Amino acid sequence: MKIKVFTLFPDMLRPMLSESILGRAIKAGLISVELINIRDYTLDKHRSTDDYPFGGGAGMVMMAQPIVDAIRQNTDPGLRARRIYLSPRGRRLDQGVVEELAREEALVLLCGHYEGVDQRALDSVIDEELSIGDYVLTGGELGALVVIDAVARLVPGVLGSDASSADESFTTGLLEYPQYTRPADFRGQGVPEVLLGGNHADIAAWRREQALELTLMRRPELLDTAPLTDADRALLRRIRRGREVEALLKSHGVEAERLEMRLADQWPKAWFAAFVPEERRKAAKKECFSGRRHVGFLWRAFAMGFAEALEGDAARRAWAEARPDACALCLPDDGLLFRVAGALPDALLDRLGDVALADEAMRRTFVATGRRDAGPYYSISEETP
Ligand SMILES: C[S@@+](CC[C@H](N)C(=O)[O-])C[C@H]1O[C@@H](n2cnc3c(N)ncnc32)[C@H](O)[C@@H]1O
């Protein structure tokens, strides 16, 4: 990749181009960046490069002649270069545009200054205008550096490992999941356990869920064009519903943390194992697993006598008396699992529909099915999962 930058202030760019990843890439010849001083091409004896705008108005405008001559004399007609003027009026740079630019053989980057550039220079030697964002800079040099940096990362070999640019923000169509490095405990702040476990499938699932949730919260419009699988869409539905439930819990003064979907998916089975005594489990599975999943099969286990149950108000009373400090709340229809600090008011339980609650040690559970003819059920088990 060959890049030529046309600027009045080449020294503004030099430090950035000599350090770190860019500096190494240039030294290794993976990209070449040539800085051309537009002032060297002026034909005027005072070497001026700007003049007052025709029609009046504040500031100065860069003259066409030095720009056109500088670009014409420094671009090889045999080399197909995309010629770009950095400008707040331009097409907005994003990762898609960066990927497009990275496929070019060569780039010409023109940096404006003052009030901008004589339109005739743009008409003569520029293919397109590119903006790095909706704000106005004093000059195009920072814009040129942004383009060079973003494009260089996509040139093979510039980053240590090619994989490191593959699953980053925007490249995947989503924002990136949170990253952590050593130590595992930083002044009391830990790291999500799944990242320490070494199970690659679990880690990938956790990262995907985090990326989807971050994108939903911060840049939901990206989801319209991101390449999503059916599983991603299902996950997004659950995340949206999870946020609604969190808001509902909060409005009742209940502090709750939504747990990973991976755990929510494991939970009903773990629950089943915890509340149906071992000697009855095989038969219970045979009877109960064919029907509705989640609370459904647990409820059936209770209803069919595979697990011990209290019913109705007695169950609620028993749960209220147990007063767990923290409990797990499962919403089976939504596939959601929360860790809840403190008890849940009855009124809230009624609004949540089918729920299952367990204290943290999973020794006590409360299942409210939301159906008049079924439950709630309560069971105390000495088993832990
Ligand atoms: C003060 S600006 C000129 C702004 C111009 N008068 C306008 O209103 O569009 C000077 C130069 O900074 C550069 N520049 C300013 N904002 C930019 C942005 N958002 N993206 C890229 N380049 C920018 C351009 O090269 C521009 O010629």
PDBQT file of the ligand as one rigid body, heavy atoms in Angstrom, charges set to zero:
ROOT
HETATM    1  C1  LIG A 401     -11.301  24.658   9.318  1.00  0.00    +0.000 C 
HETATM    2  S1  LIG A 401     -11.424  23.337   8.187  1.00  0.00    +0.000 S 
HETATM    3  C2  LIG A 401     -12.337  24.008   6.875  1.00  0.00    +0.000 C 
HETATM    4  C3  LIG A 401     -13.761  23.834   7.054  1.00  0.00    +0.000 C 
HETATM    5  C4  LIG A 401     -14.589  24.355   5.919  1.00  0.00    +0.000 C 
HETATM    6  N1  LIG A 401     -14.589  25.777   5.888  1.00  0.00    +0.000 N 
HETATM    7  C5  LIG A 401     -16.027  23.858   6.070  1.00  0.00    +0.000 C 
HETATM    8  O1  LIG A 401     -16.808  24.512   6.739  1.00  0.00    +0.000 OA
HETATM    9  O2  LIG A 401     -16.347  22.762   5.547  1.00  0.00    +0.000 OA
HETATM   10  C6  LIG A 401      -9.820  23.198   7.528  1.00  0.00    +0.000 C 
HETATM   11  C7  LIG A 401      -9.462  21.838   6.997  1.00  0.00    +0.000 C 
HETATM   12  O3  LIG A 401      -9.511  20.874   8.018  1.00  0.00    +0.000 OA
HETATM   13  C8  LIG A 401      -9.828  19.613   7.481  1.00  0.00    +0.000 C 
HETATM   14  N2  LIG A 401     -10.964  19.086   8.245  1.00  0.00    +0.000 N 
HETATM   15  C9  LIG A 401     -11.718  19.759   9.112  1.00  0.00    +0.000 A 
HETATM   16  N3  LIG A 401     -12.661  18.981   9.651  1.00  0.00    +0.000 NA
HETATM   17  C10 LIG A 401     -12.515  17.771   9.102  1.00  0.00    +0.000 A 
HETATM   18  C11 LIG A 401     -13.217  16.549   9.246  1.00  0.00    +0.000 A 
HETATM   19  N4  LIG A 401     -14.250  16.411  10.057  1.00  0.00    +0.000 N 
HETATM   20  N5  LIG A 401     -12.792  15.467   8.537  1.00  0.00    +0.000 NA
HETATM   21  C12 LIG A 401     -11.731  15.592   7.700  1.00  0.00    +0.000 A 
HETATM   22  N6  LIG A 401     -11.043  16.745   7.525  1.00  0.00    +0.000 NA
HETATM   23  C13 LIG A 401     -11.425  17.826   8.211  1.00  0.00    +0.000 A 
HETATM   24  C14 LIG A 401     -10.127  19.814   6.010  1.00  0.00    +0.000 C 
HETATM   25  O4  LIG A 401      -9.020  19.389   5.250  1.00  0.00    +0.000 OA
HETATM   26  C15 LIG A 401     -10.342  21.301   5.909  1.00  0.00    +0.000 C 
HETATM   27  O5  LIG A 401      -9.961  21.812   4.669  1.00  0.00    +0.000 OA
ENDROOT
TORSDOF 0
